[in-house]
Amino acid sequence: MKPDLHPDYHTITVQMTDGSTFTTRTTWGKKGDVLHLDIDPKVHPAWTGGQQQLMDRGGRLSRFQKKFANLGLDKK
């Protein structure tokens, strides 16, 4: 195997948005660096399944329904 083929794998500290930290191993940065997260997986709706508002205020759904309303397809 070729020497120096793999990147340096070292320990860094990850700091969450609430200030809590944990240590992990990665190829990101240099040994001992601190990675500050902009989006925290403990509170972000993408990971927690938070409440979303699915309201159509004259947007795509309304335009679609208006465009194809007269196709003659019966709703069953």
Number of C-alpha atoms within 10 A of each C-alpha: 4 5 5 7 7 8 9 13 13 15 18 20 17 18 17 17 15 10 9 8 14 10 13 10 12 15 13 14 14 13 15 11 13 16 15 14 13 9 11 15 13 12 13 11 12 12 10 10 9 10 8 7 6 6 8 10 8 8 9 10 12 11 12 10 10 10 10 10 10 8 7 7 8 5 4 3
